[in-house]
Amino acid sequence: MRKLFFWISVCLFSYNAANTQELQARLTVNVNKDKVGTQVDRKVFQTLQTTLTNFINNRKWTTDVFQTNEKIQCNFLLNINDVSDQNVFKATLSVQAARTAFNTVYQSPLINFIDDDIIFRYQEFQPIEFNENRIQGNDPLASNLSAVMAYWAYMILGFDYDSFTVRGGDPYFLKAQNIVNNAPERQGITGWKNYEGLRNRYWLSENLNNNRFALIHDALYSYYRSGIDIFYENEEEGRNGIYNSLSFISSVNAANPNSMVVQFFFQGKSTELVNVFSKADRNMKDRALDLLLKLDITNARAYSGLK
């Protein structure tokens, strides 16, 4: 009887633990067959995919308890472009995350970004480990993979929390900043420094933790809680909330032209924004179009339907 009770307790604990994780990620490792030679054993890529999936989904990233239906839906696509004899991989990482609109099954985009600066060392069955107090690890090239994945996990959490509470994502943006400040350093590792580009991990973290960009957090909250979450019950009120978020972003852009976080905000949202404003009255449609054409030049053609 005591053995039965013990195993029931173990099962219940395991069940509860499995339902406390925050992220529900689908991670895919894709190999560029034109660039990666056939001499590389293809099993290593499958092992890497499984190991990274477990790292993201099984790690406890916050102190909060998430129910199964509260888990954040996200996708990672690791495109392998080169593998050296020293088990050094060069890759790009596509990161997507979405957030369910309140009382619907609709998934509104949170993040849609391609990180081009990924280099890491990996041997089959090598564990993926991450220690916030020792991010550099024993081998910077091996540690760079876990640092990049942890960085994006915290970014996803930050954006999600910001979408529910004003400045709710601050603790996770700070954790991402900690990774940037203590990132692995070695020749070939890039994406962590301000001088390595204008659109990298450094600048996104810098913008989100810099008070000069404080209104971006108000924009995130207004877009989702005052916009997307109520749009299907009250289109006009939801549309106003989303327009207000664009106004906040316009203020950020005016004070900080060509900043990364403004462009980052709009990636993956053009279709949603067209749908939101397509049924607006002419005045609202024109005001929204004016802001969108100034703030999201890359997707100007997508917004032509609002004219």
LUMDOSE-300045 format. One line per 10 residues: number of its first residue (from 1); for each residue x, y, z of N, C-alpha, C. Coordinates in nm, 2 decimals. Each point is the difference from the previous one (the first is absolute). Last residue first. Layout:
# residues N
NUM) X/Y/Z/X/Y/Z/X/Y/Z ~ ...
END
This chain:
# residues 307
307) -0.56/5.21/-4.85/-0.01/0.13/-0.06/-0.14/0.02/-0.05 ~ 0.20/-0.40/0.21/-0.08/0.09/0.09/-0.02/0.14/-0.07 ~ 0.26/-0.36/-0.20/-0.15/-0.04/0.00/-0.08/0.10/0.09 ~ 0.48/0.00/-0.02/-0.06/0.07/-0.11/-0.15/-0.02/-0.01 ~ 0.35/-0.19/0.30/-0.10/0.09/0.06/-0.07/0.08/-0.11 ~ 0.35/-0.31/-0.09/-0.11/-0.08/0.06/-0.11/0.09/0.05 ~ 0.40/0.18/-0.18/-0.08/-0.06/-0.11/-0.12/-0.07/0.06 ~ 0.34/0.18/0.29/-0.09/0.10/-0.06/-0.09/-0.05/-0.10 ~ 0.35/-0.19/0.32/-0.13/-0.07/-0.04/-0.09/0.10/-0.06 ~ 0.43/0.14/0.14/0.03/-0.13/-0.06/-0.13/-0.06/-0.05
297) 0.00/0.40/0.27/0.02/0.02/-0.15/0.02/-0.13/-0.07 ~ -0.19/0.16/0.46/0.03/-0.13/-0.05/0.02/0.01/-0.15 ~ -0.09/0.39/0.26/0.06/-0.08/0.10/0.05/-0.14/-0.06 ~ -0.24/0.34/-0.26/0.12/0.07/0.06/0.08/-0.10/0.09 ~ -0.41/-0.13/-0.20/0.10/0.03/-0.11/0.12/0.06/0.05 ~ -0.35/-0.08/0.31/0.06/-0.12/-0.04/0.10/0.02/-0.11 ~ -0.26/0.37/0.16/0.10/-0.05/0.10/0.07/-0.12/-0.05 ~ -0.34/0.17/-0.27/0.10/0.10/0.01/0.11/-0.05/0.09 ~ -0.39/-0.26/-0.03/0.08/-0.01/-0.12/0.12/0.09/0.01 ~ -0.33/0.05/0.33/0.08/-0.12/0.02/0.09/-0.03/-0.12
287) -0.30/0.36/-0.04/0.10/0.03/0.11/0.09/-0.12/0.03 ~ -0.35/-0.05/-0.32/0.10/0.09/-0.05/0.10/0.03/0.11 ~ -0.37/-0.26/0.12/0.08/-0.08/-0.10/0.12/0.09/-0.05 ~ -0.33/0.19/0.28/0.09/-0.08/0.08/0.09/-0.08/-0.10 ~ -0.33/0.27/-0.20/0.09/0.08/0.08/0.11/-0.08/0.07 ~ -0.35/-0.22/-0.25/0.10/0.06/-0.08/0.10/0.08/0.08 ~ -0.23/-0.40/0.25/-0.05/0.11/-0.08/0.11/0.07/-0.07 ~ 0.07/-0.52/0.10/-0.01/0.13/0.08/-0.07/0.10/-0.09 ~ 0.13/-0.46/-0.11/-0.14/0.03/0.02/-0.02/0.13/0.08 ~ 0.44/-0.17/-0.10/-0.07/-0.01/-0.13/-0.15/0.04/0.01
277) 0.36/-0.05/0.36/-0.05/0.13/-0.04/-0.07/0.00/-0.14 ~ 0.16/-0.41/0.22/-0.06/0.09/0.11/-0.06/0.13/-0.06 ~ 0.24/-0.30/-0.28/-0.13/-0.05/0.03/-0.07/0.08/0.11 ~ 0.44/0.11/-0.12/-0.09/0.02/-0.12/-0.14/-0.04/0.04 ~ 0.33/-0.11/0.31/-0.03/0.15/0.00/-0.09/0.03/-0.12 ~ 0.17/-0.44/0.02/-0.09/0.03/0.12/-0.05/0.14/0.00 ~ 0.33/-0.12/-0.31/-0.13/-0.06/-0.04/-0.10/0.03/0.11 ~ 0.45/0.13/0.09/-0.07/0.08/-0.11/-0.14/-0.05/-0.04 ~ 0.35/-0.16/0.34/-0.13/0.05/0.04/-0.07/0.07/-0.11 ~ 0.46/-0.21/0.02/-0.10/-0.10/0.01/-0.14/0.05/0.03
267) 0.39/0.32/0.11/0.02/-0.12/-0.07/-0.10/-0.10/0.02 ~ 0.04/0.44/0.22/-0.09/-0.02/-0.11/0.02/-0.13/-0.08 ~ 0.27/0.14/0.39/-0.14/-0.01/0.04/-0.09/-0.04/-0.12 ~ 0.46/0.09/-0.06/-0.02/-0.13/0.06/-0.15/-0.02/0.03 ~ 0.16/0.42/-0.14/-0.01/-0.09/-0.11/-0.03/-0.14/0.05 ~ 0.07/0.31/0.33/-0.12/0.04/-0.08/-0.02/-0.09/-0.11 ~ 0.38/-0.05/0.27/-0.12/-0.05/0.06/-0.12/0.04/-0.07 ~ 0.44/0.15/-0.13/-0.03/-0.14/-0.03/-0.13/-0.04/0.05 ~ 0.10/0.51/-0.16/0.04/-0.09/0.11/-0.05/-0.14/-0.03 ~ -0.03/0.44/-0.25/0.06/-0.11/-0.05/0.05/-0.10/0.11
257) -0.11/0.47/0.19/-0.02/-0.04/-0.13/0.08/-0.13/-0.04 ~ -0.18/0.25/0.44/0.11/-0.10/-0.02/-0.02/-0.06/-0.14 ~ -0.30/0.33/0.16/0.11/0.03/0.09/0.12/-0.09/-0.03 ~ -0.40/-0.06/-0.25/0.04/0.14/-0.01/0.12/0.04/0.08 ~ -0.20/-0.43/0.04/0.08/0.01/-0.12/0.05/0.14/-0.02 ~ -0.28/-0.09/0.37/0.13/-0.07/0.01/0.08/0.03/-0.12 ~ -0.44/0.14/-0.03/0.08/0.08/0.09/0.14/-0.05/0.03 ~ -0.30/-0.26/-0.25/0.04/0.12/-0.08/0.08/0.09/0.09 ~ -0.19/-0.37/0.20/0.12/-0.04/-0.08/0.04/0.12/-0.08 ~ -0.40/0.06/0.24/0.12/-0.02/0.09/0.13/-0.03/-0.07
247) -0.40/0.01/-0.25/0.04/0.13/0.04/0.12/0.00/0.10 ~ -0.19/-0.41/-0.13/0.07/0.06/-0.11/0.05/0.14/0.03 ~ -0.29/-0.21/0.30/0.14/-0.06/0.01/0.09/0.05/-0.12 ~ -0.45/0.13/0.01/0.07/0.07/0.11/0.14/-0.06/0.01 ~ -0.30/-0.21/-0.30/0.05/0.13/-0.05/0.08/0.08/0.10 ~ -0.20/-0.40/0.14/0.11/-0.03/-0.09/0.05/0.13/-0.06 ~ -0.38/0.03/0.27/0.11/-0.04/0.08/0.13/-0.03/-0.08 ~ -0.41/0.10/-0.22/0.06/0.12/0.06/0.12/-0.03/0.09 ~ -0.24/-0.35/-0.19/0.07/0.07/-0.11/0.06/0.12/0.06 ~ -0.28/-0.24/0.28/0.12/-0.08/-0.03/0.09/0.07/-0.10
237) -0.43/0.17/0.08/0.08/0.03/0.12/0.14/-0.07/-0.02 ~ -0.32/-0.07/-0.34/0.04/0.14/0.00/0.09/0.03/0.12 ~ -0.18/-0.44/-0.05/0.10/0.03/-0.10/0.04/0.15/0.01 ~ -0.19/-0.37/0.34/-0.03/0.14/-0.03/0.10/0.06/-0.09 ~ -0.01/-0.46/0.10/-0.12/0.03/0.07/-0.04/0.15/-0.03 ~ 0.40/-0.18/-0.18/-0.11/-0.09/-0.05/-0.13/0.03/0.07 ~ 0.41/0.23/0.13/-0.04/0.03/-0.14/-0.13/-0.08/-0.04 ~ 0.28/0.00/0.42/-0.14/0.04/0.00/-0.06/0.03/-0.14 ~ 0.46/-0.14/0.10/-0.08/-0.08/0.09/-0.15/0.03/0.00 ~ 0.34/0.24/-0.27/-0.03/-0.13/-0.05/-0.10/-0.08/0.09
227) 0.10/0.45/0.16/-0.03/-0.01/-0.14/-0.04/-0.14/-0.04 ~ 0.15/0.16/0.43/-0.10/0.10/-0.03/-0.05/-0.01/-0.15 ~ 0.33/-0.30/0.18/-0.10/0.00/0.10/-0.12/0.09/-0.04 ~ 0.38/-0.04/-0.31/-0.06/-0.12/0.03/-0.12/0.01/0.10 ~ 0.25/0.39/-0.15/-0.03/-0.08/-0.12/-0.08/-0.13/0.03 ~ 0.16/0.29/0.35/-0.12/0.05/-0.06/-0.03/-0.08/-0.12 ~ 0.39/-0.12/0.23/-0.12/-0.02/0.08/-0.12/0.05/-0.07 ~ 0.41/0.08/-0.21/-0.03/-0.14/0.01/-0.12/-0.03/0.08 ~ 0.15/0.44/-0.01/-0.05/-0.04/-0.13/-0.04/-0.15/0.00 ~ 0.22/0.18/0.37/-0.14/0.05/0.00/-0.07/-0.04/-0.13
217) 0.45/-0.08/0.03/-0.06/-0.09/0.09/-0.15/0.03/0.01 ~ 0.29/0.28/-0.24/-0.02/-0.12/-0.08/-0.08/-0.10/0.09 ~ 0.15/0.42/0.17/-0.13/0.00/-0.06/-0.03/-0.13/-0.08 ~ 0.43/0.11/0.20/-0.10/-0.05/0.09/-0.14/-0.01/-0.06 ~ 0.48/0.11/-0.16/-0.10/-0.07/-0.07/-0.12/-0.05/0.08 ~ 0.37/0.24/0.18/-0.03/0.08/-0.12/-0.11/-0.07/-0.08 ~ 0.21/-0.21/0.38/-0.12/0.08/0.03/-0.04/0.10/-0.12 ~ 0.24/-0.49/-0.03/0.04/0.14/0.00/-0.12/0.08/0.02 ~ 0.02/-0.48/-0.07/0.04/0.03/0.13/0.03/0.15/0.02 ~ -0.13/-0.19/-0.42/-0.10/-0.04/0.09/0.03/0.03/0.14
207) 0.32/0.09/-0.35/-0.12/0.08/-0.01/-0.10/-0.04/0.10 ~ 0.39/-0.26/-0.01/0.03/0.14/0.04/-0.13/0.08/-0.01 ~ -0.02/-0.44/-0.16/0.00/0.01/0.14/0.03/0.14/0.05 ~ 0.02/-0.06/-0.46/-0.14/-0.03/0.05/0.00/0.01/0.15 ~ 0.42/0.04/-0.20/-0.08/0.12/-0.01/-0.15/-0.03/0.04 ~ 0.32/-0.36/0.01/0.04/0.11/0.09/-0.10/0.11/-0.01 ~ -0.04/-0.37/-0.29/-0.05/-0.02/0.14/0.04/0.11/0.09 ~ -0.03/0.16/-0.50/0.05/-0.13/0.06/-0.05/-0.01/0.14 ~ 0.04/0.35/-0.40/-0.12/-0.08/0.02/0.04/-0.14/0.06 ~ 0.31/0.35/-0.13/-0.10/0.08/0.06/-0.13/-0.08/0.03
197) 0.56/-0.15/0.00/-0.12/0.02/-0.08/-0.10/0.09/0.07 ~ 0.42/-0.12/0.19/-0.01/-0.11/-0.10/-0.12/0.01/-0.09 ~ 0.14/0.28/0.39/0.07/0.03/-0.12/-0.01/-0.10/-0.11 ~ -0.19/-0.05/0.45/-0.06/0.11/-0.07/0.06/0.04/-0.13 ~ -0.01/-0.51/0.21/0.07/0.13/0.02/-0.07/0.11/-0.08 ~ -0.11/-0.48/0.00/-0.01/0.04/0.14/0.06/0.14/0.02 ~ 0.00/-0.27/-0.42/-0.14/0.03/0.04/-0.01/0.06/0.14 ~ 0.40/-0.36/-0.19/-0.05/0.13/-0.03/-0.15/0.02/0.05 ~ 0.48/-0.34/-0.02/-0.12/0.02/0.07/-0.04/0.15/-0.02 ~ 0.41/-0.14/-0.18/-0.11/-0.06/-0.07/-0.13/0.02/0.06
187) 0.43/0.00/0.30/0.00/0.04/-0.14/-0.11/-0.07/-0.07 ~ -0.09/0.08/0.51/0.11/-0.08/-0.08/-0.01/0.05/-0.14 ~ -0.30/0.03/0.49/0.09/0.08/-0.08/0.10/-0.09/-0.06 ~ -0.52/-0.01/0.26/0.12/-0.07/-0.03/0.08/0.09/-0.10 ~ -0.34/0.26/0.33/0.00/-0.10/-0.11/0.13/-0.06/-0.03 ~ -0.20/0.34/0.33/0.09/-0.11/0.04/0.01/-0.11/-0.11 ~ -0.28/0.39/-0.05/0.12/0.06/0.08/0.10/-0.11/0.03 ~ -0.41/-0.12/-0.21/0.08/0.08/-0.09/0.13/0.05/0.07 ~ -0.31/-0.23/0.26/0.06/-0.09/-0.09/0.09/0.07/-0.10 ~ -0.26/0.25/0.30/0.10/-0.07/0.07/0.08/-0.10/-0.09
177) -0.39/0.21/-0.17/0.11/0.10/0.01/0.12/-0.06/0.07 ~ -0.40/-0.25/-0.01/0.06/0.00/-0.13/0.12/0.10/0.00 ~ -0.25/0.00/0.38/0.08/-0.13/-0.01/0.06/-0.01/-0.13 ~ -0.27/0.37/0.07/0.12/0.01/0.08/0.08/-0.13/-0.01 ~ -0.42/0.00/-0.19/0.09/0.08/-0.09/0.13/0.03/0.08 ~ -0.33/-0.22/0.24/0.06/-0.09/-0.11/0.08/0.07/-0.10 ~ -0.23/0.24/0.36/0.10/-0.10/0.06/0.07/-0.09/-0.11 ~ -0.35/0.33/-0.14/0.13/0.05/0.04/0.10/-0.10/0.06 ~ -0.48/-0.03/-0.17/0.11/-0.07/-0.06/0.14/0.04/0.05 ~ -0.42/0.22/0.12/0.00/-0.14/0.05/0.12/-0.08/-0.05
167) -0.17/0.47/-0.09/0.13/-0.03/0.05/0.01/-0.14/0.06 ~ -0.48/0.10/-0.08/0.10/0.10/-0.03/0.13/-0.02/0.07 ~ -0.32/-0.41/-0.12/0.02/0.10/0.11/0.10/0.10/-0.05 ~ -0.14/-0.34/-0.30/-0.11/-0.01/0.10/0.01/0.10/0.11 ~ 0.32/-0.04/-0.36/-0.13/0.01/-0.07/-0.12/-0.02/0.10 ~ 0.46/-0.04/0.13/-0.03/0.14/-0.03/-0.14/0.02/-0.06 ~ 0.17/-0.44/0.07/-0.04/0.07/0.13/-0.03/0.14/-0.02 ~ 0.16/-0.23/-0.38/-0.13/-0.06/0.04/-0.05/0.07/0.13 ~ 0.43/0.11/-0.17/-0.11/0.05/-0.08/-0.14/-0.05/0.04 ~ 0.38/-0.17/0.23/-0.02/0.14/0.02/-0.11/0.06/-0.08
157) 0.12/-0.45/-0.06/-0.07/0.02/0.12/-0.02/0.15/0.03 ~ 0.25/-0.12/-0.37/-0.14/-0.04/-0.03/-0.08/0.02/0.13 ~ 0.46/0.08/0.03/-0.06/0.10/-0.08/-0.15/-0.03/-0.03 ~ 0.27/-0.31/0.23/-0.03/0.11/0.08/-0.07/0.11/-0.08 ~ 0.15/-0.37/-0.24/-0.11/-0.04/0.09/-0.04/0.11/0.09 ~ 0.37/0.07/-0.28/-0.13/0.01/-0.07/-0.12/-0.05/0.09 ~ 0.44/-0.03/0.18/-0.03/0.14/-0.04/-0.14/0.01/-0.06 ~ 0.18/-0.43/0.07/-0.05/0.06/0.12/-0.04/0.15/-0.02 ~ 0.21/-0.23/-0.35/-0.14/-0.05/0.02/-0.06/0.06/0.12 ~ 0.45/0.12/-0.10/-0.10/0.05/-0.10/-0.14/-0.05/0.03
147) 0.34/-0.17/0.27/-0.02/0.14/0.03/-0.10/0.06/-0.10 ~ 0.14/-0.45/-0.06/-0.10/0.01/0.11/-0.02/0.15/0.03 ~ 0.32/-0.08/-0.33/-0.13/-0.05/-0.04/-0.10/0.01/0.11 ~ 0.45/0.12/0.08/-0.07/0.10/-0.08/-0.14/-0.05/-0.04 ~ 0.33/-0.27/0.23/-0.09/0.08/0.09/-0.08/0.10/-0.09 ~ 0.34/-0.26/-0.20/-0.11/-0.09/0.04/-0.10/0.08/0.08 ~ 0.38/0.23/-0.13/-0.07/-0.04/-0.12/-0.12/-0.09/0.03 ~ 0.30/0.15/0.35/-0.09/0.10/-0.05/-0.08/-0.04/-0.12 ~ 0.19/-0.30/0.40/0.03/0.01/-0.14/-0.10/0.10/-0.06 ~ -0.01/-0.08/0.46/0.14/-0.04/-0.02/0.04/0.02/-0.15
137) -0.38/0.33/0.20/0.02/-0.15/0.01/0.15/-0.03/-0.02 ~ -0.30/0.42/-0.01/0.11/-0.03/-0.09/0.03/-0.15/0.00 ~ -0.33/0.19/0.29/-0.05/-0.01/-0.13/0.11/-0.04/-0.10 ~ -0.10/0.01/0.52/0.12/-0.04/-0.07/-0.03/-0.03/-0.15 ~ -0.34/0.13/0.32/0.12/0.06/0.07/0.13/-0.04/-0.07 ~ -0.42/-0.16/-0.16/-0.01/0.15/0.00/0.12/0.06/0.06 ~ -0.03/-0.48/-0.25/0.01/0.05/0.14/0.01/0.15/0.00 ~ -0.13/-0.46/-0.33/0.01/0.15/0.01/0.00/0.03/0.15 ~ 0.06/-0.44/-0.40/0.00/0.05/0.14/0.01/0.15/0.00 ~ -0.07/-0.48/-0.31/-0.01/0.15/-0.02/-0.02/0.06/0.14
127) 0.25/-0.49/-0.15/-0.11/0.07/0.07/0.00/0.15/-0.03 ~ 0.18/-0.40/-0.33/0.05/0.10/0.09/-0.11/0.07/0.07 ~ -0.03/-0.33/-0.36/-0.03/-0.04/0.14/0.06/0.10/0.11 ~ 0.22/0.05/-0.47/-0.12/-0.08/0.02/-0.01/-0.05/0.15 ~ 0.26/0.45/-0.11/0.02/-0.14/-0.02/-0.12/-0.08/0.03 ~ 0.13/0.55/-0.11/-0.09/-0.10/0.05/0.05/-0.14/-0.04 ~ 0.10/0.59/0.00/0.06/-0.13/0.00/-0.10/-0.10/0.06 ~ -0.08/0.50/-0.26/0.01/-0.08/0.12/0.06/-0.13/-0.02 ~ -0.22/0.51/-0.21/0.11/-0.09/-0.02/0.02/-0.08/0.14 ~ -0.34/0.40/-0.27/0.00/-0.12/0.09/0.12/-0.09/-0.03
117) -0.26/0.45/-0.16/0.13/-0.01/0.05/0.02/-0.11/0.10 ~ -0.41/0.18/-0.23/0.10/-0.05/-0.10/0.13/-0.04/0.06 ~ -0.54/0.04/0.13/0.13/0.03/0.06/0.10/-0.07/-0.08 ~ -0.53/0.16/-0.07/0.10/-0.09/-0.05/0.14/0.05/0.06 ~ -0.57/0.06/0.14/0.13/0.05/-0.03/0.10/-0.11/-0.04 ~ -0.50/0.14/0.22/0.03/-0.07/-0.13/0.13/0.06/-0.05 ~ -0.37/0.01/0.46/0.13/0.01/-0.05/0.01/-0.07/-0.14 ~ -0.42/0.06/0.20/0.08/0.07/0.10/0.13/0.03/-0.06 ~ -0.52/-0.12/-0.22/0.15/-0.01/0.00/0.06/0.08/0.11 ~ -0.49/-0.24/0.03/0.06/0.13/-0.05/0.15/-0.01/0.01
107) -0.43/-0.37/-0.03/0.14/0.02/0.05/0.05/0.13/-0.07 ~ -0.52/-0.22/0.13/0.09/0.08/-0.09/0.14/0.02/0.06 ~ -0.41/-0.20/0.18/0.11/-0.10/-0.03/0.10/0.08/-0.10 ~ -0.33/0.22/0.40/0.00/-0.04/-0.14/0.11/-0.11/-0.01 ~ -0.09/0.28/0.40/-0.13/-0.06/-0.04/-0.01/-0.04/-0.14 ~ 0.41/0.30/0.07/-0.09/-0.03/0.11/-0.13/-0.05/-0.05 ~ 0.45/-0.06/-0.29/-0.09/0.11/0.04/-0.10/-0.05/0.10 ~ 0.50/-0.21/-0.06/-0.14/-0.02/-0.03/-0.08/0.12/0.04 ~ 0.52/-0.02/-0.18/-0.08/0.01/0.13/-0.15/-0.01/-0.03 ~ 0.54/-0.13/-0.23/-0.14/0.06/-0.01/-0.07/0.00/0.13
97) 0.52/-0.05/-0.28/-0.08/-0.02/0.12/-0.13/0.07/-0.02 ~ 0.51/-0.15/-0.26/-0.14/0.04/-0.01/-0.07/-0.03/0.13 ~ 0.52/0.01/-0.26/-0.07/-0.01/0.12/-0.14/0.06/-0.02 ~ 0.46/-0.21/-0.27/-0.12/0.07/-0.02/-0.08/-0.02/0.13 ~ 0.55/-0.03/-0.13/-0.11/-0.05/0.08/-0.13/0.09/-0.02 ~ 0.50/-0.18/-0.25/-0.09/0.11/0.03/-0.11/-0.06/0.08 ~ 0.54/-0.18/-0.06/-0.14/-0.01/-0.02/-0.07/0.13/0.01 ~ 0.48/-0.34/0.04/-0.04/0.14/-0.03/-0.15/-0.01/-0.05 ~ 0.36/-0.34/0.31/-0.12/0.02/-0.09/-0.02/0.16/-0.02 ~ 0.41/-0.38/0.16/-0.05/0.13/0.01/-0.11/0.03/-0.11
87) 0.30/-0.40/0.10/-0.14/0.00/0.05/-0.05/0.14/0.03 ~ 0.42/-0.11/-0.21/0.01/0.01/0.14/-0.14/0.01/0.06 ~ 0.07/-0.02/-0.47/0.06/-0.12/0.06/0.00/0.00/0.15 ~ -0.37/0.31/-0.23/0.14/-0.02/-0.02/0.05/-0.14/0.06 ~ -0.48/0.23/-0.22/0.06/-0.08/0.12/0.14/-0.03/-0.03 ~ -0.45/0.34/-0.18/0.14/-0.05/-0.01/0.04/-0.08/0.12 ~ -0.44/0.20/-0.08/0.06/0.03/-0.13/0.14/-0.05/-0.01 ~ -0.50/-0.07/0.29/0.14/-0.03/0.00/0.06/0.02/-0.14 ~ -0.45/0.18/0.28/0.05/-0.03/-0.13/0.15/-0.02/0.00 ~ -0.43/0.00/0.36/0.14/0.02/-0.01/0.05/-0.06/-0.13
77) -0.47/0.19/0.23/0.05/-0.08/-0.11/0.15/0.03/-0.01 ~ -0.45/0.04/0.37/0.14/0.03/-0.03/0.04/-0.09/-0.12 ~ -0.48/0.19/0.27/0.07/-0.08/-0.09/0.14/0.04/-0.02 ~ -0.45/0.03/0.38/0.11/0.06/-0.07/0.06/-0.10/-0.10 ~ -0.42/0.13/0.40/0.03/-0.08/-0.12/0.11/0.07/-0.08 ~ -0.13/-0.02/0.54/0.02/0.09/-0.11/0.04/-0.08/-0.12 ~ -0.33/-0.15/0.43/0.14/0.00/-0.06/0.01/0.08/-0.12 ~ -0.40/-0.09/0.26/0.06/0.13/0.01/0.14/0.00/-0.06 ~ -0.29/-0.39/0.04/-0.06/0.09/-0.09/0.06/0.14/0.00 ~ 0.14/-0.33/0.31/0.03/-0.05/-0.13/-0.05/0.10/-0.11
67) 0.12/0.21/0.47/-0.09/-0.11/-0.04/0.03/-0.04/-0.15 ~ 0.35/0.25/0.35/-0.08/0.01/-0.12/-0.08/-0.13/-0.02 ~ 0.28/0.29/0.41/-0.06/-0.13/-0.04/-0.09/0.03/-0.12 ~ 0.46/0.28/0.19/-0.14/-0.01/-0.01/-0.05/-0.14/-0.05 ~ 0.45/0.19/0.05/-0.04/-0.06/0.12/-0.16/-0.01/0.00 ~ 0.34/-0.04/-0.45/-0.05/0.10/0.10/-0.04/-0.07/0.13 ~ 0.19/-0.25/-0.36/0.06/0.13/-0.03/-0.05/0.11/0.10 ~ 0.08/-0.56/-0.05/-0.09/0.10/0.07/0.06/0.14/-0.01 ~ 0.06/-0.45/-0.35/0.06/0.09/0.10/-0.11/0.09/0.06 ~ -0.09/-0.31/-0.36/0.01/-0.06/0.14/0.06/0.09/0.10
57) -0.05/0.12/-0.48/-0.13/-0.04/0.06/0.00/-0.05/0.14 ~ 0.40/0.13/-0.25/-0.09/0.11/0.00/-0.13/-0.03/0.08 ~ 0.33/-0.34/-0.06/0.06/0.11/0.08/-0.10/0.12/0.01 ~ -0.11/-0.38/-0.27/-0.01/-0.02/0.14/0.06/0.11/0.09 ~ 0.05/0.03/-0.46/-0.15/0.01/0.03/-0.02/-0.03/0.15 ~ 0.44/-0.04/-0.17/-0.04/0.14/0.01/-0.15/0.01/0.03 ~ 0.17/-0.43/-0.07/0.06/0.05/0.11/-0.04/0.15/0.02 ~ -0.14/-0.23/-0.39/-0.07/-0.05/0.12/0.06/0.06/0.13 ~ 0.20/0.11/-0.41/-0.14/0.05/0.00/-0.07/-0.05/0.13 ~ 0.43/-0.16/-0.08/0.01/0.14/0.03/-0.14/0.06/0.01
47) 0.04/-0.44/-0.16/0.03/0.00/0.14/0.00/0.15/0.05 ~ -0.05/-0.06/-0.45/-0.12/-0.05/0.07/0.02/0.01/0.15 ~ 0.37/0.08/-0.28/-0.10/0.11/-0.01/-0.13/-0.03/0.08 ~ 0.35/-0.32/-0.04/0.04/0.10/0.09/-0.10/0.12/0.00 ~ -0.02/-0.37/-0.31/-0.07/-0.03/0.13/0.03/0.11/0.10 ~ 0.19/-0.02/-0.45/-0.12/0.07/0.01/-0.07/-0.02/0.14 ~ 0.53/0.00/-0.14/-0.10/-0.10/0.04/-0.13/0.08/0.03 ~ 0.39/0.17/-0.33/-0.05/0.02/0.13/-0.12/-0.10/0.03 ~ 0.22/0.04/-0.43/0.09/-0.07/0.10/-0.05/0.01/0.14 ~ -0.18/0.22/-0.40/-0.07/-0.13/0.04/0.09/-0.08/0.10
37) 0.00/0.56/-0.04/0.04/-0.12/-0.07/-0.06/-0.13/0.05 ~ -0.18/0.52/-0.01/0.05/-0.10/0.10/0.03/-0.13/-0.07 ~ -0.17/0.37/-0.25/0.11/0.05/0.07/0.07/-0.10/0.10 ~ -0.40/-0.08/-0.26/0.09/0.05/-0.10/0.13/0.05/0.06 ~ -0.38/-0.16/0.26/0.07/-0.11/-0.07/0.11/0.05/-0.10 ~ -0.22/0.21/0.45/0.02/0.04/-0.13/0.09/-0.10/-0.08 ~ -0.33/-0.08/0.44/0.13/-0.01/-0.05/0.01/0.05/-0.15 ~ -0.32/0.05/0.49/0.00/-0.02/-0.15/0.14/0.01/-0.05 ~ -0.30/-0.07/0.48/0.13/0.02/-0.05/0.00/-0.04/-0.15 ~ -0.39/0.17/0.38/0.04/-0.08/-0.12/0.14/0.03/-0.04
27) -0.40/0.05/0.43/0.13/0.03/-0.05/0.04/-0.09/-0.11 ~ -0.43/0.20/0.31/0.03/-0.10/-0.10/0.13/0.04/-0.06 ~ -0.23/0.11/0.51/0.07/0.03/-0.13/0.01/-0.12/-0.09 ~ -0.23/0.23/0.45/-0.03/-0.12/-0.08/0.05/0.02/-0.14 ~ 0.09/0.22/0.53/0.01/0.00/-0.14/-0.04/-0.13/-0.06 ~ 0.01/0.08/0.48/-0.06/0.12/-0.06/-0.01/0.00/-0.15 ~ -0.02/-0.39/0.42/0.09/0.07/-0.09/-0.07/0.10/-0.08 ~ -0.20/-0.30/0.32/0.04/0.12/0.05/0.09/0.08/-0.09 ~ -0.20/-0.45/-0.04/-0.09/0.10/-0.03/0.04/0.14/0.06 ~ 0.24/-0.41/0.07/-0.01/0.01/-0.14/-0.09/0.12/-0.04
17) 0.05/-0.12/0.45/0.12/0.06/-0.05/-0.01/0.03/-0.15 ~ -0.35/-0.24/0.21/-0.01/0.15/0.03/0.13/0.07/-0.05 ~ -0.02/-0.47/-0.06/-0.11/0.07/-0.08/0.00/0.15/0.03 ~ 0.29/-0.27/0.26/0.05/0.01/-0.14/-0.10/0.07/-0.09 ~ -0.13/-0.09/0.44/0.11/0.10/0.00/0.05/0.02/-0.14 ~ -0.31/-0.34/0.06/-0.07/0.13/0.02/0.11/0.11/-0.01 ~ 0.16/-0.44/0.00/-0.07/0.03/-0.13/-0.07/0.14/0.01 ~ 0.21/-0.17/0.39/0.10/0.03/-0.10/-0.07/0.04/-0.13 ~ -0.28/-0.15/0.34/0.06/0.13/0.04/0.10/0.05/-0.11 ~ -0.18/-0.43/-0.03/-0.10/0.10/-0.03/0.05/0.14/0.02
7) 0.27/-0.36/0.14/0.00/0.02/-0.15/-0.11/0.09/-0.05 ~ 0.03/-0.09/0.47/0.13/0.06/-0.05/-0.01/0.02/-0.15 ~ -0.35/-0.24/0.20/-0.01/0.14/0.03/0.12/0.08/-0.05 ~ 0.01/-0.47/-0.03/-0.10/0.06/-0.10/-0.01/0.15/0.03 ~ 0.27/-0.24/0.29/0.07/0.01/-0.13/-0.10/0.07/-0.10 ~ -0.17/-0.10/0.42/0.09/0.12/0.01/0.07/0.02/-0.13 ~ -0.27/-0.38/0.04/-0.08/0.12/0.00/0.09/0.12/0.00
END
